[in-house]
Amino acid sequence: MSDIPTHYQALVLDHIGAEMRIERRPMPQAGPGSIIVRILESSVLSYQNDIYNGKRRYPLTTPIVGGCSAVGRVAAAGHDATILLPGQLVWVDCVVRGRDDPEAIYLWSIHDGYGPGSQKLSREVWHDGTFAEFAKVPMENCIPLNEVRLCKDLGYSARELIYLSHLLVPFGGLRTIDLKAGETVVVCPSTGGFSGAGVQVALAIGARVIAMGRNETELARLKSFVTKGTPWANIETVKVTGDQAADTASLKSFGVIDAVLDLSPPAAAHSTHLPSAVAALRRGGRISVMGSVGQPIVGWHFLSHDLQLKGKLMYEREDLMLFIKMLEAGLFAKGKDLVETKCFVLGDWKEAFNAAAEYTGVGRIVSLTP
Ligand SMILES: NC(=O)c1ccc[n+]([C@@H]2O[C@H](COP(=O)([O-])OP(=O)(O)OC[C@H]3O[C@@H](n4cnc5c(N)ncnc54)[C@H](OP(=O)(O)O)[C@@H]3O)[C@@H](O)[C@H]2O)c1
């Protein structure tokens, strides 16, 4: 622990609706099963403001150091660490799971989860998050990153690697419906942070993408962005007109559709995009729902076409490990063709949260850089 300071700065939320403030805290010790990580970049959600101001009514116990997933370096490790040694570049994952309880799952510093196990862990054990210079992290949430391959060979820096925060989510959904190379998937909407990343992930898997959205300018940006980064990308776009049947016909004009990925925010729950896409699916088609659904999608077409519907919160650990292999294999665009990260220091959290709400869509993420 010799080069670790005795204290560190952290961004604290005293209660839902409060202004955040920077606090000087004593450095925690790494014990068995835990790692002290020096945070390099911590991702900010487009709705981080809405969670911390109470607009999104997520159950979250305060006071709390805010946070989300992060990229960092191991500063100190518990005695049971074998490869997570000081200096190792790591992905700090925000999906915390009970070690003895598969039902206990929550998103660190975002919500406490919805059961007694997750609430206990979130409130009493792994509470304070990554909007800080250092964080104490469950060992299993520190995923080693191959720095030589990712940073030297492929040219990624922590500022690009923080985009894993967006890329991993749609990967989790697409894994639940087993999207395969050569298949066609509708991503709807496709112009958000997570959904735009979903287009990049589906293309990296080798699928053809039909991207739906209501904003033609942003659809055009999406298409040109992914085509620039991966010129072999097989992507079509369909504008959501609000005429459900017409939009289904537009989708079907591109041929057989195997799968649908939905990442709708609450504001889009009543949009027609998901029912349109479901109605365009072939027999045996699969739907991954990761966002808000306010429209009926289980109707006659669903029954008569043997469709399969899967919900998904985030992703499994196995998905995370596989995804990092895909990234290390060089399946994604490099540098600014993958993402352009806007970075803010901890003290500028308000600007960061406001920027995150605006700076959305494919290849865009906001990060707090302690
Ligand atoms: N299941 C999970 O584990 C998981 C994980 C992360 C996030 N999520 C969910 O994913 C959602 C999307 O997050 P995000 O960061 O991608 O959001 P975002 O960047 O704010 O994007 C919002 C998207 O929704 C579209 N939209 C907004 N209002 C709409 C409306 N009334 N009708 C049609 N489309 C509308 C936007 O289209 P325009 O470009 O036209 O504005 C944009 O494509 C979140 O709200 C969250 O609930 C789920």
The ligand as an ORCA input file, in Angstrom:
! r2SCAN-3c Opt
* xyz 0 1
  N     -32.145     -4.099    -18.960
  C     -31.036     -3.496    -18.619
  O     -30.158     -4.092    -17.997
  C     -30.807     -2.062    -18.989
  C     -29.530     -1.524    -18.824
  C     -29.313     -0.202    -19.186
  C     -30.374      0.575    -19.647
  N     -31.606      0.009    -19.769
  C     -32.724      0.811    -20.272
  O     -32.381      1.321    -21.540
  C     -32.998      2.581    -21.669
  C     -32.320      3.387    -22.768
  O     -31.129      3.946    -22.266
  P     -30.221      4.894    -23.165
  O     -29.075      5.360    -22.312
  O     -29.965      4.227    -24.460
  O     -31.186      6.109    -23.388
  P     -30.917      7.383    -24.292
  O     -29.500      7.435    -24.709
  O     -31.505      8.533    -23.583
  O     -31.766      7.058    -25.596
  C     -33.129      7.074    -25.593
  C     -33.630      6.451    -26.879
  O     -35.053      6.356    -26.825
  C     -35.621      7.082    -27.902
  N     -36.839      7.744    -27.458
  C     -36.962      8.604    -26.419
  N     -38.254      8.974    -26.284
  C     -38.931      8.336    -27.271
  C     -40.305      8.299    -27.647
  N     -41.237      8.998    -26.974
  N     -40.657      7.544    -28.708
  C     -39.736      6.829    -29.397
  N     -38.416      6.809    -29.067
  C     -38.023      7.556    -28.019
  C     -34.568      8.089    -28.316
  O     -34.814      8.418    -29.649
  P     -34.485      9.881    -30.273
  O     -33.082      9.778    -30.791
  O     -35.497     10.006    -31.350
  O     -34.667     10.876    -29.163
  C     -33.307      7.238    -28.117
  O     -33.152      6.334    -29.174
  C     -32.884      3.182    -20.290
  O     -33.874      4.142    -20.070
  C     -32.965      2.002    -19.351
  O     -34.233      1.926    -18.766
  C     -31.834     -1.280    -19.451
*
